[in-house]
Amino acid sequence: MGKILTRISAVSFLAGIILFSSSVLAATGAGVVTHLSGTLTAKRSDGTTKLLSVKSEVQQGDLLTTELETYARIKFTDGSEVVLRPGTQMKVEAYAFDSAKPESGNSLLSLVKGGFRAVTGLIGKTNHANANFNTPTATIGIRGTHLGALFCQNDCGGVPTPTGKAPDNGLYVDVAAGAIVVTNPLGTQVYQVGQFGFVGPNQPPIIVPPQQGIQVTMPSNISQNKGSGQGLGKTGGSECSI
């Protein structure tokens, strides 16, 4: 009888471990890939590299990389969405979200290179301070926002500009809805709807005229919601694709 009880206890113990491990694995999920036009990889926090596809899970700690001609759209558990341009690297530095307590959530994404468009989810809408993007030249704080960001480091030769010349090195931002606040050790600047910004190396954030600004654009098959023909946000009554 004692051996039977010991075996039952062992089985219960192992089952408990499996359930606990499953809950821990589930808790690491930050989002999911919803649209993809090419090759997207994730370097995990354990050092392994995984090739992602549509419906693949994105985890906290992932360094996401899009190859040439690849656009990838990711939806996070708080409803926020990010579209990565080709040649982009972005790391999910920190991400935590509880739908019962959205104000306690935290999202920190780091743009290493390339560019993205993003719309805010519940974390940014309930607690602005807890939703941020890091870039090599500044931090972007979001305020119920639809924004674009592009970081150039001698790799933006194919990006269209008003002058036709390659963009200068630095961070370019544009705001389609809401507002953002861009900060670095040299200054802070708030950008409202329709405004464009630039942060050069060792320079404070500045507002640039629309005719000199760079808007990060995405193809419609990635930026639009399938079947609805609608973008992820609207501003001024007009459709605004991510």
C-alpha positions in Angstrom: 0.0 0.0 0.0 2.8 2.3 0.9 4.5 1.7 -2.5 1.2 2.5 -4.3 0.9 5.8 -2.4 4.5 6.7 -3.1 3.9 6.1 -6.8 0.7 8.2 -6.8 2.6 11.0 -5.0 5.4 10.8 -7.6 2.9 10.9 -10.5 1.1 13.9 -8.9 4.4 15.6 -8.3 5.5 15.1 -12.0 2.1 16.3 -13.2 2.5 19.4 -11.1 5.9 20.0 -12.6 4.5 19.6 -16.1 1.6 22.0 -15.4 3.9 24.5 -13.8 6.3 24.3 -16.7 3.4 24.8 -19.2 2.2 27.8 -17.4 5.7 29.3 -17.4 6.1 28.7 -21.1 2.7 30.3 -21.8 3.6 33.3 -19.7 6.7 33.9 -21.9 4.5 34.6 -25.0 4.4 38.3 -25.8 2.7 38.2 -29.2 2.2 36.4 -32.5 3.2 36.9 -36.1 0.1 37.8 -38.1 1.5 38.8 -41.5 4.8 37.9 -43.2 6.2 38.5 -46.6 9.7 36.8 -46.3 12.2 35.5 -43.8 11.8 36.5 -40.1 14.1 35.0 -37.5 14.1 35.3 -33.7 17.3 34.8 -31.6 16.0 33.6 -28.3 17.3 34.6 -24.8 18.8 31.1 -24.5 21.0 31.7 -27.6 19.0 29.6 -30.0 17.7 31.0 -33.3 14.2 30.1 -34.7 12.8 30.7 -38.1 9.3 32.3 -37.6 6.2 32.0 -39.7 2.6 33.3 -39.6 1.1 32.3 -36.2 4.6 31.8 -34.6 4.9 33.1 -31.1 7.1 36.0 -30.2 8.7 35.9 -26.8 10.2 38.3 -24.3 13.9 38.5 -25.0 13.6 37.7 -28.7 15.9 39.6 -31.1 13.7 39.8 -34.3 15.4 40.2 -37.7 13.8 40.7 -41.1 15.8 39.9 -44.2 15.8 41.8 -47.4 12.3 42.4 -48.9 10.7 41.0 -45.7 7.9 42.8 -43.9 6.6 41.3 -40.7 3.6 42.3 -38.6 3.4 41.3 -34.9 0.4 41.6 -32.7 1.1 41.7 -28.9 -1.2 40.4 -26.2 -2.3 43.9 -25.2 -3.5 44.6 -28.7 -0.6 46.7 -29.8 0.9 46.0 -33.3 4.2 46.5 -34.9 5.2 46.2 -38.5 9.0 45.7 -39.2 10.6 46.9 -42.5 13.2 44.9 -44.4 16.6 44.9 -42.8 15.3 45.6 -39.4 16.4 44.3 -36.0 14.2 44.8 -32.9 14.5 43.2 -29.5 11.7 42.5 -27.1 13.6 43.8 -24.1 10.7 43.5 -21.6 7.0 42.6 -22.0 4.4 41.7 -19.4 0.6 42.1 -19.7 -2.4 41.0 -17.6 -5.7 41.8 -19.1 -7.2 42.1 -15.6 -4.6 44.8 -14.7 -3.6 46.5 -18.0 -2.2 49.5 -16.1 0.5 47.3 -14.5 1.7 46.0 -17.9 5.1 46.8 -19.3 6.4 47.0 -22.9 10.0 47.9 -23.9 11.0 47.3 -27.5 14.5 48.2 -28.8 15.1 49.2 -32.4 18.7 48.1 -33.2 18.5 49.0 -37.0 15.9 49.5 -39.7 12.4 50.9 -39.1 8.8 50.1 -38.0 5.3 51.4 -37.7 3.3 50.7 -34.6 0.0 51.3 -32.9 -0.5 51.4 -29.1 -2.3 48.7 -27.2 -3.8 48.7 -23.7 -0.4 49.1 -21.9 0.3 52.4 -23.6 -3.3 53.6 -23.3 -3.6 52.9 -19.5 -0.1 53.8 -18.4 2.0 55.9 -20.9 5.2 55.5 -18.9 5.1 51.7 -19.3 5.2 51.6 -23.1 8.4 52.7 -24.8 10.7 52.1 -27.8 14.5 52.4 -27.4 16.6 53.4 -30.4 20.4 54.1 -30.7 19.9 57.9 -30.4 16.8 58.4 -28.3 13.8 56.8 -26.4 10.3 57.1 -27.8 7.5 57.3 -25.3 4.0 56.7 -26.7 0.7 58.3 -25.8 -2.1 56.4 -27.4 -0.2 56.5 -30.6 0.2 55.5 -34.2 3.8 56.2 -35.2 6.6 55.4 -37.6 10.3 55.3 -36.8 13.3 54.8 -39.1 17.0 54.6 -37.9 19.5 55.2 -40.6 23.2 54.3 -40.3 24.5 54.3 -43.9 21.8 51.8 -44.9 18.9 54.0 -46.0 19.9 54.5 -49.6 16.6 53.1 -51.0 14.4 55.2 -48.8 12.5 57.9 -50.8 13.1 61.5 -49.6 11.8 64.9 -50.8 15.2 65.8 -52.1 15.9 62.4 -53.7 19.1 62.1 -51.7 19.8 59.4 -49.2 18.7 60.3 -45.6 21.3 61.6 -43.2 22.2 59.2 -40.4 20.0 59.4 -37.4 16.4 58.6 -36.2 13.3 59.8 -38.2 9.8 59.7 -36.6 6.3 60.6 -37.8 3.0 60.6 -36.0 -0.3 59.6 -37.6 -2.4 59.6 -34.4 -1.9 60.5 -30.7 1.5 61.9 -29.7 5.0 60.7 -28.9 7.7 62.1 -26.7 11.3 61.6 -27.8 14.1 62.0 -25.3 17.8 61.7 -25.2 20.5 63.2 -22.8 20.5 66.4 -24.9 16.8 67.1 -24.8 13.1 66.2 -25.1 10.6 66.9 -27.8 6.8 66.1 -28.1 5.5 65.3 -31.5 1.8 65.7 -32.3 -0.4 64.3 -35.2 1.1 65.2 -38.6 4.5 66.2 -37.2 7.9 64.9 -38.3 11.0 64.6 -36.2 14.7 63.9 -36.5 17.4 63.0 -33.9 20.9 63.1 -35.3 24.0 61.6 -33.6 24.9 63.6 -30.5 21.9 66.0 -31.2 18.7 66.7 -29.3 15.3 65.8 -31.0 14.0 68.4 -33.3 10.8 69.0 -35.3 11.3 69.2 -39.1 9.0 70.7 -41.7 6.7 68.2 -43.4 8.5 68.7 -46.7 11.7 67.5 -45.1 10.2 64.7 -43.0 10.4 61.0 -43.8 7.2 58.9 -43.3 7.8 55.2 -42.8 5.5 53.4 -45.3 4.4 49.8 -45.5 2.8 47.7 -48.3 -1.0 47.4 -48.1 -1.0 43.6 -47.9 1.0 43.9 -44.6 -0.5 47.1 -43.2 -4.2 46.5 -43.9 -6.4 44.1 -41.9 -7.4 41.2 -44.2 -10.9 41.1 -45.4 -11.9 44.5 -44.0 -9.9 46.9 -46.1 -9.3 49.0 -43.1 -6.1 50.0 -41.5 -5.3 49.8 -37.8 -6.0 53.4 -36.9 -7.8 56.4 -38.1 -7.0 60.1 -37.8 -9.1 63.0 -38.9 -11.8 60.7 -40.2 -9.5 59.2 -42.8 -8.1 55.7 -43.0 -4.6 55.3 -41.6 -2.7 52.1 -42.3 -0.1 50.9 -39.9 
